[in-house]
Structures are given as structure tokens and as C-alpha cells.
């Protein structure tokens, strides 16, 4: 006999079975939705990754990311914004929208600026209420943010899913910046070639400087101004050599740059340290009020060295804000071209001046020989001829013979002044020793010269010693002179020292300038060291 079960038991079992069936169905639906969401997310990531791999423009990637995130989360708004530099460091950060998605009919278009949350510095996506903010980090800098806003609660793990899309944004930006850097480098190299051609063609320095400032403005100026400034030898004057851009300077090219130069500004810092300098904000620099009124906010100065000497600087100014942090290193090649152009111009100018001086010296030498012959030997010979024409006796003939001997002595002295006979016969060492014996000052010699040297080298070295000895006796008020000459490794080195008053300067047009021209014409170098009160030392090196 089978026992009967309570009627309520069947009801309970039916209700339990129904509940279990409902739960299983709900879980199955949720799992299906999760699988569907995961598939949707992976498909969205693939679509964006494909755009990045194809090298699409960042703006296309930004728009795609905003659209995919908006649809994936059913968001009201999703956008990508680039962080914009704020001149006021204390103000809240703000950005410019570069890609957006809006479910409403009134979207916020790209180019719109808006304040950003302080959470951009968090380094990872942050959820605050119905908004997820994820910083876009490119390299080591925060480039901008991706924001997703939804009136509904985000599912668990939404932050990490947004971060996956942000990584693709960062990759697209990095790729684009690498392409831009390559293009900029190619453009800069082309600009450098154009300037190098100008220098090689011997263009006037003014044109080369104008071209350099124009190219620098185009590639680095960011719409500001570029000025090439030269430091003058007086230690204070600064000359405006070239200028491009706005604002325009208050002086014309070639005039002294008289604007106030604060000690902490780029001009005085470069002059004082010899290194690159920058000012991030002139408004915070004491003494820079005139610069601020001119319209400049920041500037970078890069020194220009010519043959090891600080010649001037290239100044790049901006009215927008701080200039790129790597600008100094990127400008190195342009400052090198400025140095080359300056050195080339100086060499050509010195060559022209040297040739002019050589021609003038040759003309003067011919006039002196002509005058000496006319006033001296010629007059003596005319007198002898007249005495012989008179047909006098023995005394007249004897007198004429004496006059002829005097004329011969005059010719000997004149030829000695042109080229000493001992130098031609015996070489440089005996000629210098003979010069020392005739010297009005005590002269100590240390001569280590191996045999005969090429005639132009011997003549050049002889006249260096002769001229310096003359200067020491006539102008330097010296009491003694020392001469050293030696040949070593195919070079003749001559060094002449005196203990006089010093202060000799070839640039003032003394005989030293002619010696410099003579030695440099032989491919040598000529140097004068003459501090006031410490005597004068002349050193020349001539290849043999």
C-alpha cells in the first residue's frame, strides 16, 4: 500500500522547478549578452586597430574611437580631447575636442574647448558617477583624455575596456608624430642644403643671414619672430644682423639693438655663459617690461661661435607660450651654418683687404726705389758725367772716380734694403745673425734651422725679425729682444719677444699688418700677443 504525499509538496516542487528554470534561463541570457558584448568589443577594437595599422590620420582614429565607445556602452556622449596648454599655470586644465560621438541631435563638434577634470593626472581611467575619464599618455607625457558619459551605470570592468581603446589612440598619435618628425627632418635638411648652396656660391652675408632667419622661422618659429644678433668687440653693443617674423624689432637691420636687456634674458645670459638660454615667460622676469610690450611671451637663444669665439646668437621668440623643449638641439645645424657663413665672409673680406694692402705696399715700394734712385744715385751719376764732359785734368778724373765709388756705395745700400746679400748667399741663419750684430738693442738668439729653406720662406722670416726689431727699438721702448727660430715637422717657427710697453695691434695699420699678409701668403699663420705693459711677442708658423 503506497503512502500518499501531501498535496502541498507537489505545489512546492513545481514552484521550485519553475524558479530554477527561470534562473538558468536568466543566467543563460546574461552569459549570451556577455558573450555578445565581448564579441562586440573585440570587433570594435579590430576596426580601430585596422585604421591605425593602415596609417589613417589621427582625426579619423579619434572619431572612430568616440563612436565605438559610445555605441559599446550605450553612452550619451563620448569624445577625445587634446590637452591645451594654459598660460595661467594655476587655472584648471582644459582641452580641445578632436573626435566626438553624441547620441543626441546636438553634438559638440571638434574644435570645441572645454574644461577637463583633474583626474587626467591620475595615470589610469577613473570612474566618477556616470563618467569615465581615461588619460591618453604618449611616451611620457599626458597628451589628452578620452571621456565616456552615460546616464546608466557602467558594467564592471568598463574602465579597463576604455583603456584598451586609449592604447590604440596613443599608438595612432605616436605613429603620426613619427611620420611628422620624418617629414620635418626632410624639410629641415632641404632648407640646410639651400643655405649651404648660398654660402658655396659666395652670396653676400646679408642675403645668407636673411635666408637663415627665414628658414628658422618657417621650421621652428611657430608664427613668432627670429632675430640674428651679433656681439660687438666693445663688450656691450649688440647689432641686429637679420630679422624675420612678427613682432618687428624697434630698430632696422644693421643698427645697434638698444632694447633693454635684462640680466636674466636670453641675450645677456648667452653673452655671459656662452651657452643656450631660454625664458619661459617674460611677464615673470624683472626688467623685461619692454619685451612684453613688444608682444613676446617666451624666447630661446642659441649661441653662434665663429673660429672658437662667441660671435652672437639666434633668438627665437613666441607670442603664444613656451617653445619646444628640444629646440636648442634641433637648431644646432643652423647655428653651424651661420658660423660657416660668417667665417667665409670674414675670410673673403680679409683676402680682399690683404690683396689691396699688398698692391698698395708694392706701389709704395716702387715709389721709394724710384725716389731713392732719382734723388741719390741718378744725381750722383749726372754730376760725374758733367765733370767728365768738362775734360778736366787728373784732379777732375780722380774726383769723378771718387764720385763713382760713392754712387756704387749708394747702390749697394739701396740693394741691401731691397734684399740683403747675405740672405741670398748663405741663408736665413747667417742673415739673422748679421741682423743681430747691427741691432741697436741687445738681441739674444736661439736658432735651430736645418740647412737652407725655400727662398720665399727665408725672405718672409727675415723680414718678420727685421720689422719687429725695428718696432721694438722705435716704438716699444724695449731694452732687449729675444729671437727663436726652429724647423720641426716641416714647419718653420719664428718667435720674437721684446720687453717693451706692449699694446701693439696689427689692425691699427702698423707694419705688423704687412708681415701678416706676407706670412699668410706663404700659407702660414701670424700671431701677435701684446698686452699693455708686458711687452710684445710675435709668433709665426710657415710650412716648408
C-alpha positions as CSV (number, residue, x, y, z in Angstrom):
1,X,0.0,0.0,0.0
2,X,1.6,3.2,-1.2
3,X,1.6,6.2,1.2
4,X,0.1,9.4,-0.3
5,X,2.3,12.6,-0.3
6,X,0.9,15.9,1.0
7,X,-0.7,17.9,-1.7
8,X,1.4,21.0,-0.8
9,X,4.6,19.1,-1.6
10,X,3.8,19.0,-5.3
11,X,3.0,22.6,-5.4
12,X,6.3,23.5,-3.7
13,X,8.2,21.3,-6.1
14,X,6.5,22.9,-9.1
15,X,7.3,26.4,-7.8
16,X,11.0,25.4,-7.1
17,X,11.4,23.9,-10.5
18,X,9.9,26.9,-12.2
19,X,12.3,29.3,-10.2
20,X,15.3,27.1,-11.1
21,X,14.3,27.1,-14.7
22,X,13.9,30.9,-14.7
23,X,17.3,31.4,-13.1
24,X,19.0,29.1,-15.5
25,X,17.3,31.0,-18.4
26,X,18.3,34.3,-16.9
27,X,22.0,33.2,-16.5
28,X,22.0,31.9,-20.0
29,X,20.7,35.2,-21.3
30,X,23.2,37.1,-19.3
31,X,26.0,34.9,-20.5
32,X,24.8,35.3,-24.0
33,X,24.8,39.0,-23.6
34,X,28.2,39.0,-22.1
35,X,29.5,36.9,-25.0
36,X,27.8,39.3,-27.3
37,X,29.3,42.3,-25.6
38,X,32.7,40.7,-25.7
39,X,32.4,40.0,-29.3
40,X,31.1,43.5,-30.0
41,X,34.1,44.9,-28.1
42,X,36.6,42.8,-29.9
43,X,35.1,43.7,-33.2
44,X,35.2,47.4,-32.3
45,X,38.8,47.1,-31.3
46,X,39.6,45.3,-34.5
47,X,38.0,48.1,-36.6
48,X,40.0,50.8,-34.7
49,X,43.2,48.8,-34.9
50,X,42.8,48.4,-38.6
51,X,42.6,52.2,-39.0
52,X,45.8,52.5,-37.0
53,X,47.6,49.8,-39.0
54,X,46.6,51.5,-42.3
55,X,48.1,54.7,-41.1
56,X,44.9,56.7,-41.2
57,X,45.0,60.2,-39.8
58,X,44.7,60.6,-36.1
59,X,41.5,62.6,-36.6
60,X,39.9,59.5,-38.2
61,X,41.0,57.3,-35.3
62,X,39.7,59.8,-32.8
63,X,36.3,59.9,-34.4
64,X,36.2,56.1,-34.7
65,X,37.1,55.6,-31.0
66,X,34.5,58.0,-29.8
67,X,31.9,56.3,-32.0
68,X,32.8,52.8,-30.9
69,X,32.9,53.6,-27.2
70,X,29.6,55.5,-27.4
71,X,27.9,52.5,-29.1
72,X,29.6,49.9,-26.9
73,X,28.4,51.4,-23.7
74,X,25.2,53.0,-24.9
75,X,26.7,56.3,-23.9
76,X,25.1,59.7,-24.3
77,X,28.4,61.3,-25.1
78,X,32.0,60.1,-25.9
79,X,34.8,62.2,-27.0
80,X,38.6,62.5,-27.3
81,X,40.2,65.9,-26.3
82,X,43.7,67.1,-26.6
83,X,45.2,68.9,-23.6
84,X,45.7,72.5,-24.4
85,X,48.5,74.5,-22.7
86,X,47.1,77.1,-20.4
87,X,49.2,80.3,-20.0
88,X,47.9,80.5,-16.4
89,X,49.5,77.7,-14.6
90,X,47.1,78.0,-11.7
91,X,43.9,77.6,-13.8
92,X,42.1,74.3,-14.3
93,X,43.2,72.2,-17.3
94,X,41.2,72.4,-20.5
95,X,41.2,70.7,-23.8
96,X,40.1,70.8,-27.4
97,X,37.8,68.1,-28.8
98,X,39.4,66.3,-31.7
99,X,36.8,63.5,-32.1
100,X,33.3,63.1,-30.7
101,X,30.1,60.9,-30.6
102,X,26.7,62.1,-29.4
103,X,23.5,60.2,-29.2
104,X,21.6,63.4,-29.1
105,X,20.8,65.6,-32.1
106,X,23.0,68.4,-30.9
107,X,26.6,67.1,-30.9
108,X,29.6,69.1,-29.7
109,X,31.8,69.4,-32.8
110,X,35.6,69.0,-32.9
111,X,37.5,72.2,-32.1
112,X,35.3,73.0,-29.1
113,X,37.3,73.8,-26.0
114,X,36.1,72.7,-22.5
115,X,37.5,72.3,-19.0
116,X,38.8,68.9,-18.1
117,X,38.7,67.1,-14.8
118,X,41.8,67.0,-12.6
119,X,41.6,63.2,-12.9
120,X,43.7,63.4,-16.1
121,X,46.8,63.3,-13.9
122,X,45.7,60.0,-12.3
123,X,47.5,58.0,-15.0
124,X,44.7,55.5,-15.3
125,X,41.0,55.5,-16.2
126,X,38.8,56.9,-13.4
127,X,35.0,56.5,-12.9
128,X,33.1,59.3,-11.3
129,X,29.4,58.8,-11.3
130,X,28.2,58.3,-14.9
131,X,31.5,59.4,-16.4
132,X,34.8,57.6,-17.2
133,X,37.8,59.7,-17.9
134,X,40.9,58.0,-19.3
135,X,44.2,59.9,-19.8
136,X,45.9,59.5,-23.2
137,X,49.6,59.1,-22.5
138,X,52.0,59.3,-25.4
139,X,55.6,58.5,-24.5
140,X,55.9,60.0,-21.0
141,X,53.5,63.0,-21.5
142,X,49.8,63.3,-21.0
143,X,48.6,64.2,-24.4
144,X,44.9,64.4,-23.6
145,X,41.8,62.4,-22.4
146,X,39.1,60.1,-23.6
147,X,35.7,60.7,-21.9
148,X,32.6,58.5,-21.9
149,X,29.4,59.7,-20.3
150,X,26.3,57.6,-19.8
151,X,23.0,58.1,-17.8
152,X,23.1,54.4,-17.0
153,X,25.5,52.6,-14.7
154,X,28.6,51.2,-16.4
155,X,29.2,47.5,-16.2
156,X,32.1,46.1,-14.1
157,X,35.4,46.4,-15.7
158,X,34.3,49.3,-18.0
159,X,37.5,51.3,-17.1
160,X,39.8,48.6,-18.5
161,X,37.8,48.3,-21.7
162,X,38.1,52.0,-22.2
163,X,41.8,51.8,-21.6
164,X,42.1,49.3,-24.5
165,X,40.8,51.9,-26.9
166,X,43.0,54.6,-25.4
167,X,46.1,52.5,-26.1
168,X,45.1,52.5,-29.8
169,X,44.7,56.3,-29.7
170,X,48.2,56.6,-28.2
171,X,49.6,54.3,-30.9
172,X,47.9,56.3,-33.7
173,X,49.3,59.6,-32.2
174,X,52.8,58.1,-31.9
175,X,52.8,56.8,-35.5
176,X,51.6,60.2,-36.8
177,X,54.2,62.1,-34.8
178,X,56.9,59.8,-36.1
179,X,55.8,60.5,-39.6
180,X,55.7,64.2,-38.9
181,X,59.1,64.2,-37.4
182,X,60.5,62.4,-40.5
183,X,58.8,64.9,-42.8
184,X,60.1,67.8,-40.7
185,X,63.6,66.4,-40.7
186,X,63.5,66.1,-44.5
187,X,62.3,69.7,-44.8
188,X,65.0,70.9,-42.5
189,X,67.6,69.1,-44.4
190,X,66.4,70.6,-47.6
191,X,66.5,74.1,-46.0
192,X,70.1,73.4,-44.9
193,X,71.0,72.5,-48.4
194,X,69.5,75.7,-49.8
195,X,71.5,77.8,-47.3
196,X,74.7,75.7,-48.0
197,X,74.3,76.5,-51.7
198,X,74.1,80.2,-51.0
199,X,77.3,80.0,-48.9
200,X,79.1,77.9,-51.6
201,X,78.1,80.4,-54.3
202,X,79.7,83.2,-52.3
203,X,76.5,85.1,-51.7
204,X,76.7,88.3,-49.6
205,X,76.4,87.6,-45.9
206,X,73.3,89.8,-45.6
207,X,71.5,87.5,-48.0
208,X,72.7,84.4,-46.3
209,X,71.6,85.7,-42.9
210,X,68.2,86.7,-44.2
211,X,67.7,83.2,-45.7
212,X,68.8,81.5,-42.4
213,X,66.3,83.6,-40.3
214,X,63.6,82.9,-42.8
215,X,64.2,79.2,-42.8
216,X,64.4,79.1,-39.0
217,X,61.1,81.0,-38.7
218,X,59.4,78.6,-41.1
219,X,60.6,75.4,-39.3
220,X,60.9,76.4,-35.7
221,X,59.3,79.9,-35.2
222,X,55.7,78.8,-34.6
223,X,54.5,82.1,-36.0
224,X,56.7,84.2,-33.8
225,X,60.0,86.0,-34.7
226,X,63.6,85.1,-35.4
227,X,66.5,87.5,-34.9
228,X,70.2,87.1,-35.6
229,X,72.2,89.3,-33.2
230,X,76.0,90.0,-33.2
231,X,78.1,90.8,-30.2
232,X,80.4,93.7,-30.9
233,X,84.0,93.8,-29.6
234,X,83.3,96.6,-27.2
235,X,81.6,94.1,-24.9
236,X,78.3,95.9,-24.7
237,X,76.9,96.7,-28.1
238,X,74.6,94.1,-29.8
239,X,73.8,94.6,-33.5
240,X,70.7,93.3,-35.3
241,X,72.0,91.4,-38.3
242,X,68.8,89.9,-39.7
243,X,65.1,89.5,-38.7
244,X,62.0,87.6,-39.8
245,X,58.5,87.4,-38.4
246,X,56.4,89.4,-36.0
247,X,56.6,91.5,-33.9
248,X,59.1,93.6,-35.8
249,X,62.0,94.9,-33.8
250,X,62.3,98.6,-32.9
251,X,65.5,99.0,-34.9
252,X,66.5,98.4,-38.5
253,X,68.9,95.7,-39.6
254,X,72.5,96.8,-39.2
255,X,71.7,99.1,-36.2
256,X,72.5,98.6,-32.5
257,X,69.8,96.6,-30.7
258,X,69.1,99.1,-28.0
259,X,66.1,97.4,-26.3
260,X,66.6,96.8,-22.5
261,X,68.4,93.5,-22.0
262,X,67.6,92.1,-18.5
263,X,70.4,90.1,-16.9
264,X,68.1,87.0,-16.9
265,X,67.1,87.4,-20.5
266,X,68.4,85.3,-23.4
267,X,70.9,87.9,-24.8
268,X,72.8,88.6,-21.6
269,X,72.7,85.0,-20.5
270,X,74.2,83.8,-23.8
271,X,76.8,86.5,-23.6
272,X,77.7,85.7,-20.0
273,X,77.7,81.9,-20.2
274,X,78.3,81.2,-23.8
275,X,75.5,78.6,-23.7
276,X,71.9,78.4,-24.9
277,X,69.3,80.2,-22.8
278,X,65.5,80.3,-22.6
279,X,62.9,82.4,-20.9
280,X,59.5,80.6,-20.5
281,X,57.6,83.8,-19.5
282,X,58.9,87.3,-19.8
283,X,56.0,88.5,-17.8
284,X,57.6,87.0,-14.7
285,X,61.1,88.4,-15.5
286,X,62.2,91.6,-13.9
287,X,63.3,94.3,-16.4
288,X,61.5,92.6,-19.3
289,X,58.6,95.0,-19.5
290,X,59.7,96.4,-22.9
291,X,59.8,92.8,-24.3
292,X,56.3,92.1,-23.0
293,X,55.0,95.3,-24.6
294,X,56.6,94.2,-27.8
295,X,54.3,91.1,-27.7
296,X,56.7,88.3,-26.8
297,X,56.0,85.8,-24.0
298,X,58.9,83.4,-24.3
299,X,62.1,83.1,-26.2
300,X,65.1,80.8,-26.8
301,X,68.6,82.0,-27.6
302,X,71.2,79.7,-29.3
303,X,74.9,80.9,-29.3
304,X,76.8,81.2,-32.6
305,X,80.6,80.5,-32.4
306,X,83.0,81.5,-35.2
307,X,86.5,80.1,-35.1
308,X,86.1,79.4,-31.3
309,X,84.9,82.9,-30.5
310,X,81.3,83.7,-29.3
311,X,80.1,85.8,-32.3
312,X,76.4,86.3,-31.4
313,X,73.1,84.3,-31.2
314,X,69.9,83.3,-32.9
315,X,66.9,84.4,-30.9
316,X,63.6,82.7,-31.4
317,X,60.6,84.5,-29.8
318,X,57.0,83.3,-29.3
319,X,53.8,85.3,-28.5
320,X,51.9,82.1,-27.7
321,X,53.8,80.5,-24.9
322,X,56.8,78.3,-24.2
323,X,58.8,76.9,-27.1
324,X,59.5,73.2,-27.6
325,X,61.9,71.8,-25.1
326,X,64.2,70.2,-27.7
327,X,64.5,73.4,-29.8
328,X,68.1,74.1,-28.8
329,X,69.4,70.8,-30.1
330,X,67.3,71.0,-33.3
331,X,68.9,74.4,-34.0
332,X,72.5,73.3,-33.9
333,X,72.8,72.8,-37.6
334,X,71.5,76.2,-38.4
335,X,73.9,77.9,-36.0
336,X,76.7,75.9,-37.6
337,X,75.7,77.4,-41.0
338,X,75.7,80.9,-39.5
339,X,79.2,80.3,-38.3
340,X,80.3,79.0,-41.7
341,X,78.7,82.0,-43.5
342,X,80.4,84.4,-41.1
343,X,83.8,82.7,-41.3
344,X,83.5,82.6,-45.1
345,X,82.6,86.2,-45.3
346,X,85.4,87.2,-43.0
347,X,87.9,85.2,-44.9
348,X,86.8,86.8,-48.2
349,X,86.9,90.3,-46.7
350,X,90.3,89.7,-45.2
351,X,91.6,88.3,-48.5
352,X,90.3,91.3,-50.4
353,X,91.8,93.7,-47.8
354,X,95.1,91.7,-47.9
355,X,95.3,91.9,-51.7
356,X,94.6,95.6,-51.5
357,X,97.4,96.1,-48.9
358,X,99.9,94.0,-50.9
359,X,99.2,96.1,-54.0
360,X,99.5,99.3,-52.1
361,X,102.7,98.2,-50.4
362,X,104.2,97.2,-53.8
363,X,103.3,100.6,-55.2
364,X,104.8,102.3,-52.3
365,X,108.0,100.2,-52.5
366,X,108.3,101.1,-56.2
367,X,107.9,104.8,-55.4
368,X,110.5,104.6,-52.7
369,X,113.0,102.9,-55.1
370,X,112.2,105.4,-57.8
371,X,112.7,108.3,-55.4
372,X,116.0,106.9,-54.0
373,X,117.4,106.3,-57.4
374,X,116.3,109.8,-58.7
375,X,117.5,111.7,-55.7
376,X,120.5,109.7,-54.9
377,X,122.3,107.6,-57.4
378,X,120.9,109.3,-60.5
379,X,122.0,112.7,-59.3
380,X,125.5,111.4,-58.4
381,X,125.9,109.9,-61.9
382,X,124.8,113.0,-63.6
383,X,127.3,115.0,-61.7
384,X,130.1,112.6,-62.6
385,X,129.0,112.8,-66.3
386,X,129.2,116.6,-66.2
387,X,132.7,116.6,-64.6
388,X,134.0,114.2,-67.3
389,X,132.4,116.3,-70.1
390,X,134.4,119.4,-68.9
391,X,137.6,117.5,-69.8
392,X,139.5,118.4,-66.7
393,X,142.9,117.3,-65.6
394,X,143.9,114.5,-63.3
395,X,142.3,116.0,-60.3
396,X,139.0,116.1,-62.0
397,X,139.3,112.5,-63.1
398,X,140.2,111.4,-59.5
399,X,137.2,113.3,-58.2
400,X,135.0,111.7,-60.7
401,X,136.3,108.3,-59.7
402,X,135.6,109.1,-56.1
403,X,132.1,110.1,-57.0
404,X,131.6,106.9,-58.9
405,X,132.7,104.9,-55.8
406,X,130.1,106.9,-53.7
407,X,127.4,106.1,-56.2
408,X,128.4,102.4,-56.1
409,X,128.1,102.5,-52.3
410,X,124.6,104.1,-52.6
411,X,123.6,101.4,-55.0
412,X,124.9,98.8,-52.5
413,X,122.9,100.3,-49.7
414,X,119.8,100.5,-51.8
415,X,120.1,96.9,-52.9
416,X,120.7,95.9,-49.3
417,X,117.4,97.4,-48.3
418,X,115.6,95.5,-51.0
419,X,117.2,92.1,-50.4
420,X,120.2,91.5,-48.1
421,X,123.0,89.8,-50.0
422,X,124.0,87.5,-47.1
423,X,120.5,86.0,-47.1
424,X,120.9,85.1,-50.8
425,X,124.4,83.8,-50.4
426,X,124.3,82.0,-47.0
427,X,120.7,81.5,-45.9
428,X,118.5,82.5,-43.0
429,X,120.7,81.7,-40.0
430,X,123.7,83.8,-41.1
431,X,121.3,86.6,-42.2
432,X,119.7,86.7,-38.8
433,X,123.0,86.7,-37.0
434,X,124.2,89.6,-39.2
435,X,120.9,91.4,-38.4
436,X,121.6,90.9,-34.7
437,X,125.1,92.4,-35.0
438,X,123.6,95.5,-36.5
439,X,120.8,95.7,-34.0
440,X,120.5,98.8,-31.8
441,X,119.2,96.6,-29.0
442,X,120.8,93.6,-27.3
443,X,119.5,90.6,-29.0
444,X,119.6,87.0,-27.7
445,X,119.2,84.3,-30.4
446,X,118.3,80.7,-30.3
447,X,118.4,79.4,-33.9
448,X,117.8,75.8,-34.8
449,X,117.4,75.8,-38.5
450,X,118.4,72.8,-40.6
451,X,120.1,74.0,-43.8
452,X,118.6,76.2,-46.5
453,X,114.9,76.8,-46.7
454,X,112.8,77.8,-49.8
455,X,113.8,81.4,-50.7
456,X,110.2,82.9,-50.1
457,X,110.2,81.3,-46.6
458,X,113.7,82.7,-45.7
459,X,112.8,86.1,-47.0
460,X,109.5,86.2,-45.1
461,X,111.1,85.1,-41.8
462,X,113.9,87.5,-42.2
463,X,111.6,90.5,-42.7
464,X,109.5,89.4,-39.7
465,X,112.5,89.6,-37.4
466,X,113.8,92.8,-39.0
467,X,110.4,94.6,-38.8
468,X,109.8,93.5,-35.2
469,X,113.3,94.5,-34.2
470,X,112.7,98.0,-35.7
471,X,109.4,98.3,-33.9
472,X,111.0,97.3,-30.6
473,X,113.7,100.0,-31.0
474,X,111.5,102.8,-32.3
475,X,108.1,102.3,-30.7
476,X,108.1,99.8,-27.9
477,X,110.9,101.4,-25.8
478,X,112.3,98.0,-25.3
479,X,115.7,97.3,-23.7
480,X,116.2,93.8,-25.1
481,X,114.9,91.4,-27.8
482,X,114.9,87.6,-28.0
483,X,114.7,85.7,-31.2
484,X,113.9,82.0,-31.6
485,X,113.7,80.1,-34.9
486,X,113.5,76.4,-35.5
487,X,112.4,73.9,-38.1
488,X,110.4,70.9,-37.0
489,X,108.0,68.5,-38.8
490,X,108.1,70.5,-42.0
491,X,107.3,73.9,-40.3
492,X,109.5,76.9,-39.6
493,X,108.5,78.6,-36.3
494,X,109.8,82.1,-35.6
495,X,109.2,83.8,-32.2
496,X,110.4,87.3,-31.4
497,X,109.9,88.8,-28.0
498,X,110.6,92.3,-26.6
499,X,110.3,93.7,-23.1
500,X,108.7,97.0,-24.2
501,X,105.4,98.8,-23.4
502,X,103.2,96.4,-25.4
503,X,99.9,97.4,-26.9
504,X,100.8,96.6,-30.5
505,X,97.8,95.9,-32.7
506,X,98.1,94.9,-36.4
507,X,94.6,96.1,-37.1
508,X,95.7,99.7,-36.5
509,X,97.7,99.6,-39.7
510,X,101.2,99.1,-38.4
511,X,104.0,97.3,-40.3
512,X,102.8,94.2,-38.5
513,X,99.8,94.0,-40.8
514,X,102.1,93.8,-43.8
515,X,104.1,91.0,-42.1
516,X,100.8,89.2,-41.5
517,X,99.9,89.4,-45.2
518,X,103.3,88.2,-46.2
519,X,103.3,85.2,-43.9
520,X,99.7,84.2,-44.8
521,X,100.6,84.5,-48.4
522,X,103.1,81.7,-47.7
523,X,100.3,79.5,-46.2
524,X,101.5,80.3,-42.7
525,X,100.0,81.9,-39.5
526,X,100.9,85.1,-37.8
527,X,100.0,85.9,-34.2
528,X,100.7,89.0,-32.1
529,X,100.5,88.9,-28.3
530,X,101.0,92.4,-26.8
531,X,99.2,93.1,-23.5
532,X,99.8,96.6,-22.3
533,X,102.9,96.9,-20.1
534,X,104.0,93.3,-20.7
535,X,106.0,93.5,-24.0
536,X,105.2,92.1,-27.4
537,X,105.6,88.6,-28.7
538,X,105.2,87.8,-32.4
539,X,104.9,84.1,-33.4
540,X,104.6,82.8,-37.0
541,X,104.5,79.3,-38.4
542,X,105.4,78.8,-42.0
543,X,105.2,75.4,-43.8
544,X,108.4,74.5,-45.6
